[in-house]
């Protein structure tokens, strides 16, 4: 039971880190297409569940 909770927290942290990293990449590139790509990635990821 404890192991599953750790995995769940790890997955949540990974999503947050990926989101922050994605925002950083968007700022660095300054591209609208990059933002659309990242947002599309996240929306498809969340709606898959």
FENDAMO-V59063 format. One record per residue. N is the residue number from 1. PHI is phi in radians with two decimals (none if undefined). Layout:
# FENDAMO-V59063
<<N,PHI> <N,PHI>>
This chain:
# FENDAMO-V59063
<<1,none> <2,-1.12> <3,-1.09> <4,-1.15> <5,-1.16> <6,-1.10> <7,-1.09> <8,-1.08> <9,-1.11> <10,-1.07> <11,-1.15> <12,-1.12> <13,-1.10> <14,-1.09> <15,-1.13> <16,-1.13> <17,-1.09> <18,-1.10> <19,-1.16> <20,-1.09> <21,-1.09> <22,-1.09> <23,-1.10> <24,-1.11> <25,-1.11> <26,-1.09> <27,-1.10> <28,-1.14> <29,-1.42> <30,1.16> <31,-1.76> <32,-1.19> <33,-1.14> <34,-1.11> <35,-1.10> <36,-1.06> <37,-1.14> <38,-1.16> <39,-1.11> <40,-1.11> <41,-1.08> <42,-1.24> <43,-1.12> <44,-1.16> <45,-1.16> <46,-1.32> <47,-1.41> <48,-1.18> <49,-1.23>>
